[in-house]
C-alpha cells in the first residue's frame, strides 16, 4: 500500500480544501518531489484544515475551514500552538515547513492570495535532543536475537547489518530493490533524500548475511517481486514501517529500549570521526549536503571523543 493516499488525507475536508490539495499534489509530483515529502506537506495542510473545522476556539475560523484562502496568521499561530501542546515542538516545526510551501504555492503558482499567512509566523523553537549511539555490544545483543536459519531471522539480520555497516536512513534500506544490490562489488545503491543517489560499499559480514538472505528469498513465494525485502507470508514487500516495528521488537527482545535505524546512523558518524575520518567523505557516504548534519549526528558522542583526545595528548601530565 502506498504511503500517500489522497482520499484518506482529504477525508472530511471541504471540497475547496480537498480540491486545492489535489492540485498541489499534482504540482509537487511534476516537480519530482519524493512521496515522503509530498505526504508530509499534504498532511500538514490537511491537519490545519481539520483543526480549523474541529478544534479551533475562534468563532471566525469557519470560513478558513472551508477555504484555505481565508486562513490568517492568527489561525496558523493557534494551530502551531495546538500542535506543540498536543504533539511536540519538533512536530509543530515539521508542520510549519509544510504550510510554508503550501501557502507559497497558493500565492505564487495559483495567485489566489496576495500574501502568505506564514509571512510573519515564527518557527517553533525546539530543543535538540542528543540521540545516543548504539554500542557494538548492544548491536551484538540485537543481532543475537536473529540467530537461526528461518527466513525472518536471515532477513532481519541482513537488514540490521546494512544499517550498522552503512549508516543508511530507514527508508533508504527499506525501499531497496534487488537491482540496487551488487554482490559482485559488495555495494548498494541508495536513493536518498531529494533524489540524491549514492553507492556505498559494505563489509564481509554484511555480504555474508545478505547472501544467506538472498538464497532464502529465492525460495519465497514472492520471489518475483522487485523489492529486496519480503514479508514473511504472502506476496508482499516488507515496507519501511514494518522494518521500524521489527527493530523495536528485536531491541526489546535484546533487553534494549529505543532501538531504531537512526541510532546506527549516529554510530556510523561517531565511529568515523573517532577513527579520524574526513568530514567531506562522511557527508558523501551518508548523503548529506550540509555540514550542520555531521555536527548534529556527532554531538551525542563528541564529549567522549574529546576526552579520548585529552588522554592521548596527556596535557598536564608532563611534569
C-alpha positions, -999 to 999 in steps of 0.1 A, spaced: 0 0 0 14 34 -9 23 59 18 3 87 1 -34 81 -1 -50 114 -11 -86 101 -4 -76 93 31 -57 126 37 -86 147 24 -114 127 42 -137 152 60 -123 183 44 -144 208 24 -145 204 -13 -124 236 -17 -96 224 6 -96 189 -10 -95 204 -45 -66 226 -36 -46 197 -21 -51 176 -51 -39 204 -74 -10 210 -51 0 173 -52 -1 174 -90 24 203 -89 46 185 -63 46 154 -85 55 173 -116 84 189 -97 98 155 -88 92 156 -51 95 122 -35 64 106 -20 75 111 16 79 148 11 46 151 -6 29 131 21 44 154 49 34 186 30 -1 175 22 -7 161 57 3 194 73 -22 213 52 -49 188 59 -43 189 96 -46 227 96 -79 224 78 -92 198 103 -80 219 133 -99 249 120 -131 229 115 -130 208 147 -107 223 173 -102 260 168 -118 281 196 -120 310 171 -157 315 161 -144 331 128 -125 300 118 -154 285 98 -146 304 66 -110 293 68 -121 257 75 -140 259 42 -114 278 21 -76 280 26 -76 314 10 -93 327 42 -66 314 66 -49 342 86 -17 345 106 -37 341 138 -52 308 126 -18 294 118 -3 305 151 -32 289 170 -27 257 151 10 258 157 5 263 195 -20 234 195 5 212 177 31 220 204 7 212 232 -8 180 217 23 166 199 57 183 202 78 212 192 95 191 165 62 181 150 50 217 150 82 227 132 76 200 106 40 213 100 53 249 99 76 240 70 49 222 51 25 251 55 51 275 42 53 255 10 15 252 7 8 289 10 38 298 -11 22 277 -39 -12 292 -32 3 327 -36 29 324 -64 16 295 -85 -22 298 -81 -22 336 -74 -53 331 -52 -39 350 -23 -19 383 -22 2 374 9 10 343 27 -4 340 63 30 324 71 48 356 63 54 367 99 47 334 117 78 324 137 92 289 136 86 269 168 117 267 189 127 232 197 155 218 219 177 194 200 178 160 217 211 141 218 205 107 203 228 82 219 249 60 197 242 23 199 273 5 211 288 -26 194 279 -47 224 242 -36 221 242 -43 184 256 -78 191 227 -84 215 202 -73 188 219 -95 162 218 -124 186 180 -123 185 183 -131 148 203 -163 152 188 -192 131 181 -202 96 144 -193 93 135 -168 66 127 -140 90 159 -145 111 180 -143 79 161 -113 66 163 -93 98 200 -100 103 207 -87 68 187 -56 74 203 -48 107 238 -54 94 231 -30 65 221 -2 89 251 -10 112 276 -12 83 265 17 61 247 42 84 218 45 59 184 60 66 154 39 75 137 45 41 169 40 21 174 4 33 137 -2 35 130 8 -2 158 -12 -18 151 -33 -48 171 -64 -60 187 -42 -87 201 -19 -61 223 -46 -46 256 -56 -63 270 -87 -47 300 -86 -72 313 -54 -58 297 -57 -23 280 -24 -27 245 -10 -25 228 18 -45 209 41 -21 182 65 -32 185 94 -7 165 125 1 160 150 -27 166 124 -54 203 122 -43 216 87 -52 249 73 -39 266 39 -39 281 26 -7 303 -4 0 296 -30 27 319 -54 45 323 -92 45 299 -99 75 272 -79 58 279 -95 25 276 -130 41 243 -121 58 229 -107 25 240 -138 6 223 -161 31 191 -140 29 191 -140 -9 193 -178 -10 163 -180 13 145 -152 -7 148 -172 -39 126 -199 -24 99 -175 -12 65 -174 -29 70 -136 -36 105 -141 -51 94 -124 -83 87 -91 -67 114 -64 -74 116 -54 -38 146 -67 -18 128 -73 14 98 -95 15 72 -101 42 72 -134 59 39 -146 43 20 -136 12 31 -119 -19 40 -86 -2 71 -64 3 85 -58 38 80 -20 39 100 6 59 73 9 86 74 -29 91 112 -26 95 107 1 121 85 -21 141 108 -51 137 138 -31 150 119 -20 181 108 -56 187 143 -70 182 156 -43 206 131 -52 233 139 -89 229 176 -80 235 166 -60 266 171 -26 249 147 3 245 147 29 218 163 8 190 158 24 156 177 28 124 189 63 131 209 52 161 232 32 138 234 63 116 247 82 146 270 53 155 285 54 120 292 91 122 307 87 156 330 58 147 340 76 115 351 107 134 367 87 161 389 70 136 400 103 122 378 101 90 374 131 68 341 150 72 337 155 35 339 118 29 314 112 57 290 136 40 293 117 7 287 83 23 257 94 44 242 115 17 245 149 34 249 183 17 251 205 48 280 205 73 254 210 101 245 173 98 279 159 108 279 182 138 244 172 148 250 135 144 283 136 163 270 157 192 259 129 214 294 113 213 316 144 209 324 147 246 336 111 246 359 118 216 372 149 233 380 130 265 398 103 245 419 130 227 427 147 261 440 115 275 461 108 244 476 142 245 485 139 281 481 176 288 491 184 324 509 151 328 544 160 315 559 172 348 
